[in-house]
Amino acid sequence: MHGRDLPWRTTRDPYHVLVSELMLQQTQVSRVVPKYAAFLVTFPTLHDVARARPSRVADAWSGLGYYARARNLHALATVVTDRGRDATSVLPSDAGALRALPGVGAYTAGAVSSFAYERRAELVDTNVARVLNRVFAPELDRKSGRGQKRLWSIARALLPRTGAATWTHNQALMELGALVCTARVARCGECPVRGVCATYAALRTAKGVRRVVR
């Protein structure tokens, strides 16, 4: 897989993966990288987060904005560790169980389950939604409730048979949307899935029709 060298890609620690995913919500990767490392120095474990005051967690989050994410992380830590009394508690591996925790949505649950535990869990963020939309369902309004439901269904159907392969598959989909099939430019000439892409096929057909008309 050709992708960015990011620190959270080298870990299977569920807490580390969770922190990275929360930080990456609505925040550029370039801003997250230094804050991610510094935050983990201050709070090495979920237990450390639970035992800290919420204001101290927010201070360590400073510079990333959207401080509800820091408050949610603290609330989650207190639930998982029984208010800091259980230093051995870890995040669950099942996406459904993860979704029951404070501040964890469908995407974050899928990311932690897949990237930390190598479980067969689908995930759809903005980049993945764009890729799936363009490749499989270009007629779909991906911002609608119906569109979101369809894209999650497509993501689930595409999952490989094993969790280890799913880790690579999910990372690759995210990188494809971040680096190749971007919001501003669809670099179809560089895309490894253009052979099965409905949008690319339609563009080629349209170009062929224009040539005939001329």
JOTAPE-V19626 format. One record per residue. N is the residue number from 1. RES is the residue in three letters. PHI is phi in radians with two decimals (999 if undefined). BURIAL is + if it has 16 or more other C-alpha atoms within 10 Angstrom, else -. Layout:
BEGIN
n-><N;N>
res-><RES;RES>
phi-><PHI;PHI>
burial-><BURIAL;BURIAL>
END
This chain:
BEGIN
n-><1;2;3;4;5;6;7;8;9;10;11;12;13;14;15;16;17;18;19;20;21;22;23;24;25;26;27;28;29;30;31;32;33;34;35;36;37;38;39;40;41;42;43;44;45;46;47;48;49;50;51;52;53;54;55;56;57;58;59;60;61;62;63;64;65;66;67;68;69;70;71;72;73;74;75;76;77;78;79;80;81;82;83;84;85;86;87;88;89;90;91;92;93;94;95;96;97;98;99;100;101;102;103;104;105;106;107;108;109;110;111;112;113;114;115;116;117;118;119;120;121;122;123;124;125;126;127;128;129;130;131;132;133;134;135;136;137;138;139;140;141;142;143;144;145;146;147;148;149;150;151;152;153;154;155;156;157;158;159;160;161;162;163;164;165;166;167;168;169;170;171;172;173;174;175;176;177;178;179;180;181;182;183;184;185;186;187;188;189;190;191;192;193;194;195;196;197;198;199;200;201;202;203;204;205;206;207;208;209;210;211;212;213;214>
res-><MET;HIS;GLY;ARG;ASP;LEU;PRO;TRP;ARG;THR;THR;ARG;ASP;PRO;TYR;HIS;VAL;LEU;VAL;SER;GLU;LEU;MET;LEU;GLN;GLN;THR;GLN;VAL;SER;ARG;VAL;VAL;PRO;LYS;TYR;ALA;ALA;PHE;LEU;VAL;THR;PHE;PRO;THR;LEU;HIS;ASP;VAL;ALA;ARG;ALA;ARG;PRO;SER;ARG;VAL;ALA;ASP;ALA;TRP;SER;GLY;LEU;GLY;TYR;TYR;ALA;ARG;ALA;ARG;ASN;LEU;HIS;ALA;LEU;ALA;THR;VAL;VAL;THR;ASP;ARG;GLY;ARG;ASP;ALA;THR;SER;VAL;LEU;PRO;SER;ASP;ALA;GLY;ALA;LEU;ARG;ALA;LEU;PRO;GLY;VAL;GLY;ALA;TYR;THR;ALA;GLY;ALA;VAL;SER;SER;PHE;ALA;TYR;GLU;ARG;ARG;ALA;GLU;LEU;VAL;ASP;THR;ASN;VAL;ALA;ARG;VAL;LEU;ASN;ARG;VAL;PHE;ALA;PRO;GLU;LEU;ASP;ARG;LYS;SER;GLY;ARG;GLY;GLN;LYS;ARG;LEU;TRP;SER;ILE;ALA;ARG;ALA;LEU;LEU;PRO;ARG;THR;GLY;ALA;ALA;THR;TRP;THR;HIS;ASN;GLN;ALA;LEU;MET;GLU;LEU;GLY;ALA;LEU;VAL;CYS;THR;ALA;ARG;VAL;ALA;ARG;CYS;GLY;GLU;CYS;PRO;VAL;ARG;GLY;VAL;CYS;ALA;THR;TYR;ALA;ALA;LEU;ARG;THR;ALA;LYS;GLY;VAL;ARG;ARG;VAL;VAL;ARG>
phi-><999;-1.64;-2.66;-1.28;-1.53;-2.02;-1.05;-1.35;-1.40;-1.76;-2.08;-2.08;-1.29;-1.00;-1.13;-1.09;-1.10;-1.04;-1.03;-1.08;-1.18;-1.14;-1.14;-1.34;-1.17;1.07;-2.37;-1.15;-0.99;-1.07;-1.44;-1.34;-0.87;-1.22;-1.24;-1.05;-1.12;-1.15;-1.12;-1.24;-1.21;-1.26;-2.23;-1.17;-2.40;-1.09;-1.07;-1.12;-1.12;-1.09;-1.43;-1.50;-1.24;-0.95;-1.14;-1.23;-1.12;-1.11;-1.07;-1.19;-1.49;-0.89;1.80;-1.68;1.26;0.83;-1.19;-1.06;-1.14;-1.18;-1.13;-1.14;-1.08;-1.13;-1.11;-1.08;-1.09;-1.17;-1.23;-1.16;-1.77;0.97;1.04;1.49;-1.41;-1.97;-1.39;-1.74;-1.17;-2.28;-1.19;-1.18;-1.62;-1.44;-1.06;-1.12;-1.19;-1.13;-1.12;-1.35;-1.51;-1.00;1.34;-1.83;-1.66;-1.09;-1.14;-1.06;-1.08;-1.13;-1.14;-1.15;-1.09;-1.34;-1.39;-1.63;-1.87;0.95;-1.60;-1.37;-2.25;-1.40;-2.61;-2.34;-1.80;-1.06;-1.19;-1.12;-1.03;-1.10;-1.09;-1.09;-1.07;-1.22;-1.34;-1.91;-2.57;-1.11;-1.41;-1.46;-1.48;-1.24;-1.59;-1.43;-1.07;-1.12;-1.12;-1.08;-1.08;-1.15;-1.14;-1.13;-1.15;-1.11;-1.04;-1.15;-1.18;-1.49;-1.05;-1.14;-1.33;-2.01;-1.17;-1.10;-1.19;-1.12;-0.97;-1.15;-1.03;-1.15;-1.08;-1.11;-1.06;-1.13;-1.19;-1.04;-1.29;-1.41;-2.01;-2.03;-1.60;-1.47;-1.15;-1.49;-2.43;-1.68;-1.48;-1.06;-1.12;-1.75;-1.41;-1.29;-1.97;-1.09;-1.13;-2.05;-1.52;-1.15;-1.16;-1.10;-1.07;-1.13;-1.13;-1.14;-1.12;-1.09;-1.14;-1.13;-1.12;-1.11;-1.12;-1.15;-1.08;-1.15>
burial-><-;-;-;-;-;-;-;+;-;-;-;-;+;+;+;+;+;+;+;+;+;+;+;+;-;-;-;-;-;-;-;+;+;-;+;+;+;-;+;+;-;-;+;-;+;+;+;+;+;+;+;-;-;+;-;-;+;+;-;+;+;-;-;+;-;-;+;-;+;+;+;+;+;+;+;+;+;+;-;+;+;-;+;+;-;-;+;-;-;+;+;+;+;+;+;-;-;+;+;-;+;+;+;+;-;+;+;+;+;+;+;+;+;+;+;+;+;+;+;+;+;+;+;+;+;-;+;+;+;+;+;+;+;+;+;-;+;+;-;-;-;+;-;-;-;-;+;+;-;+;+;+;-;+;+;-;-;-;+;+;-;-;+;-;-;+;+;-;+;+;+;+;+;+;+;+;+;+;+;+;+;-;-;-;-;+;-;-;-;-;-;-;-;-;-;-;+;+;+;+;-;-;-;-;-;-;-;-;-;-;-;-;-;->
END
